[in-house]
Amino acid sequence: MNQTVAQIRTGEAESRIPEAASLGRVQNLLPSRADHVGSFLRPKAVLYARQELAEGRIGPDELRAVEDAAIAEVAKWQEDLGLKVITDGEFRRYFFHTDFLLQLSGVEEHGGIAKAFKNDAGKDVHFAPPKMVVTDKVAHTKPIQVRDFAYLKSVTTEIPKVSIPSPTMLHFRAGRQGIPVDVYPEMDAFYADVAAAYRKEVAALAEAGCRYLQMDDTNLAYLCDEEQRADARARGLDPDDTPRQYAQLINDSFRDCPQDMIRAIHLCRGNFRSSWAAEGGYEPVAEIMFNELEIDAFFLEYDDPRSGDFAPLRFLPKGKTVVLGLVTTKLGELETKDAIKRRIEEATKFADLDQLALSPQCGFASTVHGNDITVEQQADKIRLVVEVAKEVWG
């Protein structure tokens, strides 16, 4: 029987620690029931230094020094709010994905896919998310996040988490058209090279001490949107078969990770200046996502009706966790504790409370632009997540 929020409140529930899954791999419990996706609003000092670099008035070392100071400050800020998982706020990135992917050999940025992002104000925010294309064999020639992780680890006493873009970001937006036939006559070779490149980065991070790694993926969530599915077909993709291909690609990317590394994935429907690009419940991908993806924790957006209901959680197997993104990062208005607890209660109709956790629905700044929210509201949102998680799970 599912343990409910009411049982947790009254102390009726038994042990809240799920048994280890017998999957030939150590069960990785999240460090805390209160978690977050990773990005935070960029400080003015970082934005100013980035502009100074672009205009040639400072060099990369000067920018990094400004970023270092800001990251040390945001790490302490997270700790003071009660978080047990700490990120660098993605302060060193312009976009959540391009800064990483462009450091792989054989990858270039060629424009974007124009899309009218939507928001609660009823306005379309026209934006063309950068599109990665392959120009040569994909390869990992140097560590990408290791230096950044090492610095983060040095400025926190809690668990440092690294987020990197999902390897699917090299395929979905351009499709086969972004992968030249003369470079990759067969798509299997492309997927193999991408996974091999990711395995090298995962190994480098693991050697540096990283034990919590999250992949950020827009594409599985986009495949829940009918308009996006139609666009995918126009690019030559099969929206029903692609989730299985992507699950295998992500699994192959994590294949050699340490037994004690937490593997997480965040599904996002677009997060640009408080706007989104897709909507629709997880039903089209849920069974494959939960059962074929060898992932420990799924960060799922559930902040408003566009994310659908909790019924897809019925596919969640034992030994895996869903982090419910019930607190929006797109709007400054603060949710109430009772409303969040009611939503958690609804989710327990389909998944055990022991297999759930809580977070904001996305980062606060998936791009350097940030969402239309204040720093104070950002803090209030994180504080709310921490307090509700403590009251529900203890």
SVG drawing of the C-alpha trace seen along z (x, -y; Angstrom):
<svg xmlns="http://www.w3.org/2000/svg" viewBox="-5 -47 48 55">
<polyline fill="none" stroke="black" stroke-width="0.4" points="0.0,0.0 1.3,-3.5 2.3,-5.6 0.4,-8.8 1.3,-12.4 -1.3,-12.0 0.4,-8.9 3.8,-10.6 2.3,-13.6 0.8,-11.4 3.7,-9.1 1.7,-6.0 4.1,-5.2 6.9,-2.7 10.5,-3.1 10.8,-5.8 13.9,-4.3 13.1,-2.0 14.9,1.3 17.8,1.5 16.8,2.7 18.3,6.0 19.4,4.8 23.1,5.6 23.8,2.1 23.9,0.2 20.7,-1.6 21.4,-5.4 19.1,-7.4 19.0,-11.1 20.9,-13.1 17.7,-14.9 14.0,-14.9 14.4,-18.6 16.4,-19.0 16.7,-21.4 17.4,-21.3 20.6,-23.4 20.6,-26.9 20.0,-30.1 19.7,-33.8 23.0,-35.1 24.4,-37.9 24.9,-41.3 28.6,-41.0 28.7,-37.9 26.6,-39.4 28.7,-42.5 31.9,-40.6 30.6,-38.4 29.7,-41.6 33.2,-43.0 34.7,-39.8 32.6,-40.0 33.7,-43.6 37.4,-42.7 37.9,-44.7 38.8,-41.7 40.2,-38.2 38.9,-34.7 40.9,-34.6 39.3,-37.8 35.8,-36.4 36.6,-33.2 37.7,-35.0 34.3,-36.8 32.5,-33.5 34.5,-31.9 33.5,-34.5 29.9,-34.3 29.8,-30.5 31.4,-30.5 28.6,-32.9 25.8,-30.9 27.1,-27.7 26.9,-29.2 23.5,-30.7 22.1,-27.2 23.5,-25.8 22.0,-28.6 18.6,-27.8 18.9,-24.2 19.8,-22.4 21.9,-19.3 22.6,-19.3 24.7,-22.2 25.3,-23.3 27.4,-26.2 24.1,-27.7 25.4,-27.2 27.0,-30.6 29.7,-29.7 27.2,-28.9 25.3,-31.0 22.9,-28.2 22.4,-25.0 23.6,-22.9 25.8,-24.7 28.7,-25.5 29.2,-21.8 28.3,-20.3 30.6,-22.7 33.6,-21.4 33.1,-18.0 35.1,-17.5 33.0,-17.4 30.2,-19.6 29.2,-23.1 26.3,-25.5 24.4,-26.4 21.5,-28.8 18.4,-27.4 14.9,-26.2 12.6,-29.2 9.8,-28.7 7.3,-30.9 7.7,-30.2 4.5,-30.6 3.9,-32.1 1.3,-32.8 1.0,-36.5 -0.4,-35.2 2.5,-36.6 4.7,-34.7 8.4,-35.0 10.1,-34.4 13.3,-32.5 15.4,-30.1 17.0,-27.6 20.6,-26.8 20.8,-23.8 23.8,-21.5 25.1,-19.9 27.8,-17.4 30.6,-18.3 33.0,-15.5 33.4,-12.4 32.1,-13.2 34.8,-12.7 35.8,-13.7 39.3,-15.2 39.5,-16.9 37.6,-17.0 34.8,-19.5 33.3,-19.9 36.1,-18.6 37.7,-21.9 34.3,-23.5 33.3,-20.5 36.6,-20.7 36.1,-24.3 32.5,-23.7 33.6,-20.8 36.1,-23.1 33.6,-25.6 30.9,-23.4 30.6,-20.9 27.4,-19.4 27.0,-17.1 28.1,-18.9 25.9,-18.1 26.9,-18.5 24.4,-18.9 25.2,-18.3 23.0,-18.3 21.6,-15.0 23.4,-13.4 20.0,-13.5 20.6,-17.2 23.0,-16.3 20.2,-14.7 16.7,-15.8 16.7,-19.5 18.4,-18.8 17.7,-15.1 19.4,-13.2 19.9,-16.5 22.4,-17.6 24.5,-14.5 26.2,-14.3 26.0,-10.9 29.6,-11.2 30.6,-11.5 28.2,-8.9 26.8,-6.6 25.1,-4.6 23.3,-6.1 24.5,-3.4 28.0,-4.6 26.9,-8.1 25.1,-7.0 28.2,-4.8 30.6,-7.8 28.4,-10.1 28.0,-7.6 31.7,-6.9 32.4,-10.7 30.0,-11.0 31.5,-7.9 34.9,-9.6 33.4,-12.7 31.5,-10.7 34.7,-8.8 36.7,-12.1 34.1,-13.5 34.0,-10.3 37.7,-10.3 37.5,-13.9 35.0,-12.8 31.6,-13.5 28.9,-11.2 25.8,-13.0 25.4,-13.6 22.3,-14.9 21.5,-15.0 19.1,-17.8 16.9,-16.6 14.2,-18.6 13.6,-16.0 11.7,-13.3 9.4,-16.0 9.0,-17.5 7.9,-14.1 4.9,-14.4 3.6,-17.5 1.6,-16.8 2.9,-19.8 6.5,-18.8 5.8,-15.3 4.6,-16.5 7.7,-18.6 9.8,-15.6 8.1,-13.6 8.9,-16.4 12.6,-16.0 12.4,-12.3 12.0,-11.0 9.6,-8.4 8.2,-10.0 7.1,-6.5 10.5,-4.8 12.8,-7.7 12.3,-7.5 13.6,-3.9 16.7,-5.0 17.3,-7.9 17.0,-5.6 19.7,-3.3 21.9,-6.3 21.6,-7.7 22.2,-4.2 25.3,-3.7 26.6,-7.1 26.3,-6.2 27.4,-2.6 30.7,-2.6 29.8,-5.0 30.7,-4.1 28.2,-2.0 27.8,-4.8 27.1,-7.6 23.6,-9.0 22.3,-9.1 19.6,-11.7 17.7,-13.2 15.6,-16.3 12.8,-16.5 12.1,-20.1 9.5,-21.5 11.5,-24.7 12.6,-27.3 13.4,-30.7 12.5,-34.0 9.6,-32.4 8.3,-30.8 8.0,-27.3 7.9,-25.5 6.0,-22.3 3.1,-20.9 1.4,-17.6 1.5,-14.8 4.2,-12.1 2.0,-9.3 3.6,-8.9 7.1,-8.3 6.4,-7.1 6.6,-3.4 9.9,-3.5 11.3,-6.3 10.8,-4.7 11.5,-1.1 14.2,-1.3 16.2,-4.3 18.7,-3.1 18.3,-6.2 18.0,-6.6 16.1,-9.9 13.7,-11.6 13.2,-15.3 9.7,-15.9 7.9,-19.2 4.5,-19.2 4.0,-22.9 0.8,-23.5 -1.8,-21.7 0.4,-21.7 2.4,-18.9 -0.6,-16.5 -1.6,-14.4 0.3,-11.9 -1.1,-8.7 2.2,-8.1 3.9,-7.5 2.2,-4.1 5.0,-2.8 7.7,-3.8 9.4,-0.6 10.9,0.0 14.3,-1.4 13.8,-4.6 12.7,-8.1 10.6,-10.8 11.4,-14.3 8.1,-16.2 8.7,-19.7 5.7,-21.2 7.1,-24.7 7.3,-26.8 10.4,-28.8 8.5,-30.7 6.3,-32.9 7.3,-34.8 4.0,-34.1 4.7,-31.7 2.7,-28.5 1.2,-27.5 2.4,-24.5 -1.1,-23.0 -1.4,-23.2 1.9,-21.4 1.1,-18.7 -2.2,-18.1 -0.4,-17.5 2.0,-15.1 -1.0,-13.3 -2.4,-13.0 0.9,-11.6 0.9,-8.9 -2.2,-7.3 0.3,-6.2 3.7,-5.9 4.9,-5.2 5.7,-8.3 9.1,-6.6 9.8,-7.0 9.0,-10.7 10.9,-13.9 10.3,-17.6 12.0,-20.3 11.2,-23.4 10.0,-22.4 13.1,-23.6 16.1,-25.8 15.7,-29.5 17.9,-30.4 18.4,-27.7 20.0,-30.5 21.9,-33.5 18.8,-35.7 17.1,-34.1 13.4,-33.9 11.2,-36.9 11.5,-36.4 13.5,-38.2 16.4,-36.9 14.2,-37.2 11.4,-35.2 14.0,-32.6 15.1,-32.2 11.5,-31.9 10.9,-29.1 13.9,-27.1 13.0,-27.7 9.5,-26.5 10.8,-23.3 13.0,-22.6 10.3,-23.3 7.6,-21.2 10.0,-18.3 10.9,-18.3 7.3,-18.4 6.3,-15.6 9.2,-13.2 11.0,-14.2"/>
</svg>
